[in-house]
Amino acid sequence: MALIQENARIEFSLTMTISESEARALDALVGYGTDEFIRVFYEKLGKAYMEPHEAGLREFFKTTRLSLGSAFKRFDDARSVFNGDKIASTAIKTVRAG
């Protein structure tokens, strides 16, 4: 007899485009730290709304902290080069004749 096994899976992915100023505001928000943000949120606004989403919030804060730092460095470096404050570095490839 054949065995049929169902495995349903739903995935969701969202790409959000934000401006540099919005990204810096988000970075400032997550800069408080996840535990501290949640503690104050629960104290001031209660748990009913956020508690079911706490795991997702923790993941979002972690992802944001890991992603934005390098983006801000590139923004700042590009702005600095554009303003003439520093010279752009370029990779020099050495080719040897064989």
Secondary structure, DSSP 8 states (H G I E B T S, - for coil): -------------------HHHHHHHHHHHTT-HHHHHHHHHHHH-STTTGGGHHHHHHHHHHHHHHHHHHHHHHHHHHHHHTTSS------------
